[in-house]
Amino acid sequence: MTDAKTDLISPGNIAKELGVSDGKVKKAIKELGLEPAAKKGVCSFFFRDAVAKIKASVGA
């Protein structure tokens, strides 16, 4: 069984994974209206399935 926390990823890590800037990822998240799955302080974490949506949006 997978741990739910391993399925979460921060926008910064999404940017690194896709090879684009943090700003592009944050803009895509806002445009797509994605809600974070979890928050820790000011940092938001998204489910891994959001990566594909963001990738399509930024054209990476």
C-alpha positions as CSV (number, residue, x, y, z in Angstrom):
1,M,0.0,0.0,0.0
2,T,1.4,3.5,-0.9
3,D,1.6,6.2,1.6
4,A,-0.5,9.2,0.7
5,K,2.4,11.6,1.4
6,T,4.5,10.0,-1.3
7,D,1.9,10.9,-3.8
8,L,2.1,14.6,-3.0
9,I,4.5,17.0,-4.8
10,S,5.2,20.7,-4.4
11,P,5.1,23.2,-7.2
12,G,8.9,23.6,-7.0
13,N,9.5,19.9,-7.4
14,I,7.0,19.8,-10.3
15,A,9.0,22.6,-12.0
16,K,12.2,20.6,-11.5
17,E,10.6,17.5,-12.9
18,L,9.3,19.2,-16.0
19,G,12.3,21.4,-16.5
20,V,10.5,24.7,-16.4
21,S,10.5,27.7,-14.1
22,D,8.6,27.8,-10.8
23,G,6.6,30.8,-12.1
24,K,5.3,28.9,-15.1
25,V,4.1,26.1,-12.8
26,K,2.4,28.5,-10.4
27,K,0.7,30.3,-13.3
28,A,-0.5,27.0,-14.7
29,I,-1.9,25.9,-11.3
30,K,-3.7,29.2,-11.0
31,E,-5.1,29.1,-14.6
32,L,-6.2,25.4,-14.1
33,G,-7.8,26.3,-10.8
34,L,-6.1,23.4,-9.1
35,E,-6.6,23.2,-5.3
36,P,-3.8,21.8,-3.1
37,A,-4.3,18.4,-1.6
38,A,-2.4,19.5,1.5
39,K,-0.7,22.5,2.9
40,K,2.2,22.8,5.3
41,G,2.8,26.3,6.3
42,V,2.8,28.4,3.2
43,C,3.8,25.5,1.0
44,S,1.1,23.7,-1.1
45,F,1.3,20.1,-2.2
46,F,-0.6,18.5,-5.1
47,F,-1.4,15.0,-6.0
48,R,0.8,13.5,-8.7
49,D,-2.0,13.4,-11.2
50,A,-1.9,17.2,-11.4
51,V,1.6,17.0,-12.9
52,A,0.2,15.7,-16.3
53,K,-2.3,18.6,-16.3
54,I,0.4,21.1,-15.5
55,K,2.7,19.6,-18.1
56,A,0.0,20.0,-20.8
57,S,-0.6,23.5,-19.8
58,V,3.0,24.7,-19.8
59,G,3.8,22.7,-23.0
60,A,6.8,20.9,-21.4
